[in-house]
């Protein structure tokens, strides 16, 4: 004789079940979403170096409304990359996060992380002697030729027994995130330890062209 399993469920019991356990389903949904985001992050981190670009804009804080537009346009400019990331490390401020951003900046440098950086000249001058930056005169001559001799002199250096090279491009004459980011003391550099050097050069050129072509003051933001 076959046995029947009789479930003692009806509409009232189901209603009470969902009423008392709805929070369980919410927690499960949140955890599932977190796990999905984690898996996507892990997949991105596992992408080969030649498919990832990381850049950092250091020193001053950038208005979020400008930065989101900028980041979206940067991402669209490199559709062949699996990861295109940019972070604003605003450590030249009086905010509570300034010291943490400064520590993160130093950690990035010491651990060889990042492809392109925009940073205050003082940080550039402190770090260039340790070989963190690539010479730029061969690949960026069209931009360097437009620099005035005084600005060019500040980024042209001889490190130990090497020849004299241009290790950064001053941004003082370029417009970049008005009202918040001061370019007068900033330089853009190509990180020597980048594992994606060819695309990093593309990114640095994109930065320079973006500053030249973008008319922020015409924005309605």
C-alpha positions in Angstrom: 0.0 0.0 0.0 1.5 3.3 -1.0 2.0 5.9 1.7 0.8 9.5 1.2 2.6 12.3 2.8 -0.1 14.8 3.8 1.2 18.4 4.1 -0.8 20.4 6.6 -0.6 23.6 4.7 -3.3 26.0 3.8 -3.6 29.6 2.8 -3.7 30.8 6.4 -0.6 28.8 7.4 1.3 30.0 4.3 0.4 33.6 5.1 1.6 33.3 8.7 4.8 31.6 7.5 5.7 34.4 5.2 4.7 37.0 7.8 7.1 35.6 10.4 9.9 34.6 8.1 10.0 37.4 5.6 13.1 38.8 7.3 14.9 35.5 6.6 14.2 35.9 2.9 15.4 39.5 3.0 18.7 38.4 4.6 19.1 35.6 2.2 18.6 38.0 -0.8 21.1 40.5 0.7 23.7 37.7 1.2 23.1 36.4 -2.3 23.6 39.9 -3.7 26.8 40.4 -1.7 28.2 37.1 -2.9 27.4 38.0 -6.5 29.2 41.4 -6.1 32.1 39.5 -4.5 32.3 37.1 -7.4 32.3 39.9 -9.9 35.1 41.7 -7.9 37.2 38.5 -7.8 36.7 37.9 -11.5 37.9 41.5 -12.2 40.9 41.0 -9.9 41.8 37.8 -11.8 41.8 39.6 -15.1 45.3 39.7 -16.7 47.3 42.9 -16.2 47.0 43.9 -19.8 43.2 44.1 -19.4 43.3 46.5 -16.4 44.0 50.2 -16.0 44.3 51.9 -12.6 44.8 55.7 -12.1 44.8 58.0 -9.2 44.2 61.7 -8.9 45.9 62.9 -5.8 46.0 65.9 -3.6 42.8 68.0 -3.8 39.2 66.8 -3.6 37.2 66.7 -6.8 33.5 67.6 -7.0 31.5 64.3 -7.2 29.3 65.6 -10.0 32.3 66.3 -12.2 34.1 63.2 -11.2 31.2 60.8 -12.2 31.1 62.3 -15.7 34.8 62.0 -16.0 34.9 58.4 -14.9 32.1 57.4 -17.2 33.8 59.0 -20.2 37.1 57.3 -19.2 35.5 53.9 -19.0 33.8 54.4 -22.5 37.2 55.5 -23.9 38.7 52.0 -23.2 36.1 49.4 -24.2 38.9 46.9 -24.7 39.8 46.9 -21.0 38.0 44.7 -18.5 38.8 47.1 -15.6 39.2 50.9 -15.9 39.4 52.4 -12.4 40.2 55.9 -11.1 40.2 57.1 -7.5 40.5 60.6 -6.1 42.9 60.5 -3.1 42.2 63.9 -1.5 44.9 64.2 1.2 45.5 68.0 0.8 42.3 68.7 2.7 41.3 69.2 6.3 38.8 66.3 6.1 38.8 63.3 8.4 39.9 61.0 5.6 42.9 63.1 4.5 45.5 61.1 6.6 44.0 57.8 5.4 44.2 58.9 1.8 47.8 59.9 2.3 48.6 56.5 3.8 46.9 54.8 0.9 48.9 56.9 -1.6 52.2 55.9 0.0 51.0 52.2 0.2 50.2 52.2 -3.5 53.6 53.6 -4.4 55.5 51.2 -2.1 53.5 48.2 -3.3 53.9 49.0 -7.0 50.2 49.7 -7.7 48.7 51.9 -10.4 49.5 52.8 -14.0 49.0 56.6 -14.1 48.9 59.2 -11.4 48.3 62.9 -11.1 50.0 64.2 -7.9 51.3 67.4 -6.2 54.7 68.5 -7.4 56.2 68.0 -3.9 55.3 64.4 -3.9 56.7 64.0 -7.4 60.0 65.6 -6.3 60.2 63.4 -3.2 59.6 60.2 -5.2 61.2 60.7 -8.6 64.7 59.9 -7.4 63.7 56.4 -6.4 62.8 55.5 -10.0 59.1 55.3 -9.6 58.3 57.2 -12.9 59.0 56.5 -16.5 60.7 59.0 -18.8 58.1 60.7 -21.1 60.0 62.6 -23.7 59.9 59.9 -26.4 56.2 59.1 -26.3 54.8 62.5 -25.3 56.9 64.9 -27.2 53.9 66.7 -28.7 52.8 67.7 -25.2 56.2 68.4 -23.8 57.1 70.7 -26.7 54.3 73.1 -25.6 55.7 73.4 -22.0 57.4 76.7 -21.1 61.1 76.2 -20.3 60.6 77.0 -16.6 57.9 74.3 -16.1 60.0 71.8 -18.2 63.0 72.4 -16.0 61.1 71.4 -12.9 60.3 67.9 -14.2 63.6 67.3 -16.1 66.1 65.4 -13.9 69.1 63.1 -14.0 68.8 60.1 -11.6 72.1 58.6 -10.5 74.1 57.6 -13.6 71.3 57.7 -16.1 70.8 60.3 -18.8 68.6 63.4 -18.2 64.9 62.7 -18.7 61.5 64.3 -18.4 59.6 62.4 -15.7 56.4 64.3 -15.5 54.2 66.7 -17.4 53.1 69.8 -15.4 49.3 70.5 -15.6 49.3 74.2 -14.6 48.2 75.5 -18.0 45.4 72.9 -18.3 41.8 73.1 -17.1 40.8 70.1 -14.9 37.8 70.0 -12.5 37.3 73.7 -11.9 36.4 75.1 -8.5 38.0 72.1 -6.6 41.1 70.6 -8.2 44.0 73.1 -8.5 46.3 72.1 -11.3 48.9 74.8 -10.7 51.1 72.5 -8.6 50.2 69.1 -10.2 52.0 66.8 -12.6 50.9 63.7 -14.4 53.3 60.7 -14.4 53.5 57.2 -15.8 54.4 54.6 -13.2 57.6 52.7 -13.9 56.2 49.5 -12.4 53.0 49.4 -14.5 52.3 45.9 -15.8 50.2 47.4 -18.6 52.6 49.9 -20.0 51.3 50.3 -23.6 47.8 50.9 -22.4 49.0 53.1 -19.6 50.6 55.4 -22.2 47.2 55.5 -24.0 45.6 56.5 -20.7 48.1 59.2 -20.0 47.5 60.7 -23.4 43.8 60.4 -22.9 44.1 62.4 -19.7 46.0 65.2 -21.4 43.6 65.3 -24.4 40.6 65.3 -22.0 42.0 68.4 -20.2 42.7 70.2 -23.4 39.3 69.5 -25.0 36.9 69.6 -22.1 35.2 72.9 -21.5 34.0 72.5 -17.9 32.9 76.1 -17.6 30.3 75.4 -20.3 28.8 72.7 -18.2 25.3 73.1 -16.6 26.3 71.2 -13.4 
